[in-house]
Amino acid sequence: MVKKVMKARQTGKGIQDAVLRRLSCFDATDLGPHATALFHELTYTAAAGLPLATVILAASIVDVVQREWVGPVSCLDAATFSQAGSTASLSWLRGRRNHLVHHVGPSDGLMGESDAGLWLADDAERAIITLLDFLDDLQLS
């Protein structure tokens, strides 16, 4: 069973180059030290093709940016945060991360499905895009 699940994940596609380029072009220096450290880890996990870690880190970065009041982000007001990013996308990201981390039942992509690798890569791309759209809306630079 374990080999079957591993094989399903390995047969998936990787994250699209355009998404990885957008991620690598983001200047994380405007984030606080905690968010910056997580962001650098995210770039490595995404490039390495680790979709679960990518989703978890992307959601964690959103949470940290909203709470880490140091650096340029500390100058932003609550209205800016409330309008940043798509509420639906951010909600999906938080829900997907929580479903992966706090197992409460079966989860798409983790049940040995033949398309699991494709689904997980799509989730990772969506997580990166959601994070970057949120950060872009904050206009830190």
Beta strands, then each sheet from edge to edge (+ up, - down):
end
